[in-house]
Amino acid sequence: MHDSPNVLYYVKTAGDGKVKSTGETDSILPQQYGFAMQKNSSLTPKVNAALQALRADGTYSKIYVKWFAKQPK
């Protein structure tokens, strides 16, 4: 068992026709991911600002579409 997007990417790019995914990929439930940082890290505001900038200028959406073939919610 692996993270579905990783498996689907492998099948598409390196599976060489010898690997396939079974089951319905449309039923994959979204999961939340995050960054672990030390409590009160000085990097937290910088990372949050960078993520906010990526969302504001559309970069986040472009990356999301590239890897998941749909717009983020």
Secondary structure, DSSP 8 states (H G I E B T S, - for coil): ---HHHHHHHHHHT-TTS----S-GGG-----------TT-TTHHHHHHHHHHHHHTTHHHHHHHHHHSS---
